[in-house]
């Protein structure tokens, strides 16, 4: 653990300072994402108290409307990010964010409240561009920890909105959220565009200036840009039909399928249910602690464990973290279910839920979002990252919208068993099928998916074709992580 913390602080040495500052500027959008995700948990108890006639169905729409526009935002962001650039898109997110929060703050009717929630949902969907930006400006050694800042800042936003909602009126909370939405465009003004995006548009001088600003080293900037331009020359002469065929490549289809399955297990493990229904969730499971206090505790735990997860991600393999995280959060949720079945002490139940939240923050929550910015080829990274996020948000919406009905159908105790069981299945999936990206360049990650499969490779998460030379001897092939791999003949 101490070595992990030491490795985290190494990121902030002077040579990497500008890269860290640029990553922080981009990831600051995730504070607003946390506001959007956590707001319904403090809004619903206050709003239903003010409007006793509001129906069960109307309450679920208030929570889920903050999610239903996420897929639309993700698709729009995915289409725009390759056209206008990562930096400009991050700055433009302020428009739906600011407008949505102001509509909520000044809403006088249920309809306008729902409209405001719908508009702020675009922020969450479009914010995934921050992971693309960070993946493209960072070195392979620092990419993990700086990408993990995103979920950590989401947790910070959730903690802030939980804390504010426990003491002040929801309208004032919305007004504060509107003010904070101006932070990201202000910070992004001082950092450069992604040099890889600039190079992909043929703006080589601007790309070099951006890379030099990030690395503060002339030779390093030139070398990284040279490697990137060498890899993309083949794609410059492609016809339209050839470019469309990129979406059928193994390096696109395989990671898309892997990530969607990962997201399914993530949603079914109960992570986002606890997030969006925190106050009502703790009330339904029957803890002895005040539900608002319990929500603040959960928010604080998420922030702390998000920092721990950022430290660990640079020291452990991605699939190891994901599988361990899924296993432990599943056990914790099943522990809460058993305690509830046996009418055990409420504090034990609360402790189990807190452990579930804690373990989710060291892998199961953040890794699919981080990997959506890593796994796809540069040519279509923006579009495919947006498409992946779109599907993920559809799953989240379905999960949030149907949770009240699910709880009525199988009881709150049954949902605990369901969440725990799905988390355990997700842990097994991550261990056996998730690809490894730690310490690899984006080009190396892409190439590992283009290989044919015949022989199982635990690093990649699938099997690779054996090959032999003309004399029948095993071929030495360079592994994407850098090691030479001996492949026996067929």
N, C-alpha and C positions, 0 to 999 in steps of 0.2 A: 504493500500500500504506500509506504514512504517513498519507494523508488518511483511509483506512479506519479506521486505529487511532485517529486523532483523533476521528472520528465515533463510534467505540465508547465512548471515554471521556466524550464529551459526554452520553451516556445517564445517566451517574452524577452529573450536576450536582445541586445540592440540590433543585431543583424536581421532579426525577424520582426522588429517592432512595427514597421510600416505595414507588413503583411497582416499582423495581428490587428492593427487599427482598422484596416480595410475590412477584415472579416467581422470585427465588432460592429462597424457601421452598417454592414449589410444585415447582420443577424439582429440588429436592434428592432427590426420590423416584427420580430417574434414576441416582443413585449406586448405589442398591440394584439397579436394573435392570442396571447394568454388572456388579455382583457376580454376578447370576444368569446373565448371558450369558457371562461369562468363566470361571466356576467349572469347567465341564466340561473346559476346556483344561488345567487344572492337576490336576483330580481324576483323570482317566482314566490318565495315566502312573503316578501313585502307586498308584492302586487296582489296576491290572492287574499292577503289580510285587508288590503284597501278595497278590494272588489270581491266580496264573498260569493257573488253570483257567478263568477267565472267558472266554466266547466272544466272537467278533467281533460277533455280533448283540447280545449283552448290552451291550457297550461302546457300540454305536450307540444303544441305548435309554436309557442313562444321559445321553448328550448330548441326545437329542431329547425326552426327557420334560420337560426344562426349557422346551420350546417347545410341546408338545402341549396344555398347559392354557392357553396364552396366548390362543387364540381364545375360550375359555370365559370367561376373565377380562375380555376386551375386550367381549364381549356383555353380561355382568353389569354391568360398569362403564357401558356405554352405556345400559342400561335404568335404572340407579340414579342416574346423574349428573343427569338432569333432574328426578328426584323428590326426592332428598335434598340436592342441591347439590354444587358442585365442592369446596368446602373440607372438608365432612364426609367425602366419599368419599376424598379424599387422606389424611385422617387415619385412616380405617378400613382402608386398605391394609396398615397395620402388622400386622393380625391374621394373614393368610396368610403374610406375609413372615417374621414372627418365628417362627411355628409351624413353617414349612417348614425354616428354617435350623436350628432346634433338633432337629428330627427327623433331619436330615442329620448334625449334629454328634454325636448320640448313637446313630446307627444301628449295629446289630451285624450286620445281614444285607443282602444285595443288595436284597431286597424293600423294606425300610424306607428304604434309600438312594434307591430309585426313587420311593417315596411322597413323600419330602422334596423331591426335584427337581420332582415334579408339583405340589406345593403352592406352592413358590416361583414356579412359572410363572404363577400367578394375578397375582402382583405386576406382572410385565411387561405382561400384558394390561390390567390396570386402570390402569396408570400413564399411559396416553395422555390421561387427564383433565387432566394437567398442561398439555398443549398447549392444551386448550380454555380452561382458567383463564387462562393467560398471554395468549391471543388476546383474551380479553374484558376484561382489566384494563389492557391497554397501548394506547398511541396508535399510529396507523398507522406513524408514523416510527420508533418504537422496537420495534414488534412483531417484526420480523425478527430483530434481534440478541438480544432476550430469549428468543425461541422457540428460537434456536440454542444457548442455554445447555443445553437438554435433552440433545441428542446429545453436547455437550462434557462434561457430567457423567457420561453413560453411559461415555464413553471414560475418564474419570477413575476410575470404579469398576472398569472392566476392567483398567486399569493397576495399580491397587492390588491386585486379586486375583491378577493375574499375578505381581506382585512378591512378595506374601506366599507364594504357592504354590511359588515357587522355593526358599524357605528354611525354611518351617515345614510341619507336617503338615496335611493337608486338613481334619481335624476342627477344629483350632484356627482355620483360615481360616473355616470355617463359623460358629464361635462368634463371631468378630469381626464377621462379616456380620450375625449376629443382633442384636448390640449396636447397630450402625449403623442398623438398621431403625427404631429409635426416634427418629431425628433428624427426619424429616418431620412426624409428628404434633406434636412439640414446637414446631417452627418455625411450623407452620400455626396454632397456638393464638394467635399474636400478630398475624396478618394477617386482613383481613376477607374475607367471602364475595364472590364475583363480583357487582358491582352490577347487571350485566345480568340475571343469574339472579334476583336479588332483585326487580328491576323486573318481570320476566316473571311472577313470582308475586304481583304486586300489593303488595309490601312496599316502598312508595316511600320512606318515611322511612328505613328501613334501607339502601335502595339509595343514597340521597343521602349518608348518613353514610359508607358504604363508598367511594363515589366521591370524597368530600371527603378522606378519609384517603389515598387513592391520589394525588390531584392536588394536595392542599394549596392549593386555589384554589376559592373559592366559585362564581364565575361560570363557570369551566370545568366544574365538577362539574354545575351546573344545566343548562348548555347540552348537554353530552353525554347526560345523562339525558332531556332534552326531545326530542332528536333520536331517541333510541331508542324512547321511548314513542309518538312520532308514527308511527313506522314499524310498530309492532306493534298499533295500535288496530284495524286492519282484521281481524286474526286473532282478536280477543277474542270475536266473535259467531259464530264458525264452528261448524257442526254436526260430529258425529263423522265422518260420511262425508266432509265437506269437509276435515277434518284428515287423514284417511287419504289423501286425494287429494294431499296435500302431497308424499308419497313418490314420486308419479308426475311431479312437476314437473321441468322441464328443469334448474332450479337444484339439483336433487338427483341426478337420474339421470346427467347429463353429468359433474359432478365425480367421482361415484362411479366411473364407467367410466374416466375419465382417471387417477385415482389407482391403481386396481387394475392397469391396464396398466403404470404407472410402477413399482409394486411388483414386478411380474413381472420386468421388466428388472433391477431392483435385486437381487432374489434370484439371478437367473441370471448376475450379474456376479461372483459369488464372494465378496462382501463378508462375508456371515454364515458361510460355510464357514471362511474364515480366522479369524473371530472364535471360533467354537465348537470348532474343531479346531486351534487355533494351534500347539500343541506337536507334535502328530502331523503336521500339514500341513508344517511345516518339516523334520521328519524324513523325510517321503515325497519332498519335492522335492530333498532332498540338499544342503542348505547346509553350509558348513564350520563355521559358528558353532553352538555348543551350542543345542539347540532351546529350552530354557528361557530362555536369554539372548536368543535371537532373539524370543521371545514378549514379553519385557519391553521390548525395543527397539520392537516393533510397538505395544505399549501406550503407550509414551512418545510415539511419533510421532503416534498417534491423539489424545492429549491436546493436543499442540502444534498440530496441524493443525485440531483442533476449535476452538481459540482463533482461529486464522487465519480459519477459515470464519465464525465469529461476527462478525469484523471486516468480512469481505467482503460478508456478506449485506445489510448496510445500504447498500452503495455500488453494487451491481450488481443487475441484473434477475434474478429467480428463474430464468427459463428459460435465461438466459445462463450462470448458474452451473451449473445442472443439466447442460446440454449440454456445456459445457467440461469439467466434472468427469467425465462419462461418457466423453468422447472420450479424455482423458488417462489415466484409469485403464484403459481398454481397451487403449490403446497399450502401457502399462506391463506389463499381463498378457501381451499377445502377445509383448512383448520377453522376458519370463521364459520363455515357451513356446519361442521360437526359440533362446534360450540353452541351454535344456534339450535341445532336439533336436540341437544342434551340440556338446553336451558342453562348453559354455563354462564359465568360472570360476564356482564356486558363489557367490562374493561378488557377482558381477554379477546372478545370479539373485535373491539376497536383496535387492539394491538395487532391482530391478524390482518385487518384491513390496511392498517398503516404499513405493515410489512409488505403487503401486496403492492401498495403504491411505491414503496421504497425500491423493491426489486424490479419494478417495471422501468424505473428511471436509469438502470444500468445496462440496458440493452434492448428490451422488447418494445419500448415506446419509441426511442429515437432512431434506432438503426434502419428501419425501412425508409424513413424520410431521408436520412443521410445517404443511403445507398441509391435512392432514386436520382441523386445528382452525380453518382459515381459510375453507374453500370452501363450507361448508354453511350454510343459513339458521338463525337463532337458535332457531326453534321446535323443530327436530329435530336440532340440531347434535350433542347428546350421543349420540343413538341412531345417527345416521349415522356419526359419528366412531368409535363403538364397532364398528359393522358393518364399516367400512373396515379398522380395525385387526384385527378378527377374520379377515377374508379375508387380510390381509397375514401374520398369524401362521400361518395354515394353509399359506401358500406357504413360509414360513420352515421350518416343521416338515417339510414334504415335502422341501425342499432339504437340510436337515441329516440327516434320516433316510436319504435315498437316496444321499448323497455317497459313503459307503464302497463301495456297490454300483456307483455310476457310475465311481469310480476303478478298480475291478476290471474294468469293462467297457471303458473307453476309455483306461486307464492315467492316471497322474498328469499326464503331458505332454498328453494329450488334453483333460483337464479344464481345463488352462491355456488352450488354444486356444478351448475352448467359452466359458469365462468372458470372455475378451478379446473374442470376436466378439459376444456378447450385450451387452456394455457399449457397443460401438460402435453397435449397433442402438438401444440405449436412448438414447444421445446424440442420434441423429437424431430419435427420437420426441419427446424433450424440446424440441428446437429448433422443431419444426413444430407440435406439438399442445399443449404445456403452457400453461395459462393464466398470466397475469401478475398477481401480487397485491401487488407491492412498492408501498408508499406509498398503498394504497387502504384505505378503511374496510371493515369486514365487510359493511356494507349495500351498498356499491358493488361488492364482489366478488360478492355474491349476485345483484345486478341484472344483471350482465354475462352471466350464464348464462341469464337469462330472455328475452334478446333473440332474435328470430328470426334466421336466418342466410341470407344470400345472397351477401355480399361478404366476402372474407377480411380478417381483422383480426389482424395479428401480435401485438398486445398481449394479445388474449383467447385466441388459439390456435384460433379457428374463424372462420367468416364471418358477417357481419351483413347483415340485410335492408336494401336501399336503400329510401328513403322520399322522397316529394316532397309539397310543399304543394298546395293546390287549384289554384294558378296554374301548377303545373308546374315551379316553381323548386326548386333543391336545398334540402333542409331542413338547418338547423344543429342538430345534436343533441349534447347534452352527453355527452362520454365519461366513463366511470366514474372515470378517473384525474383528471378535471377539465378536460380540454381540449375545445374545441368541435370537432366533426368534421363536415365537409361531406359530405352523402350525395347523389349524383346521383339523378335521377329514374329510374324503371324504363324 
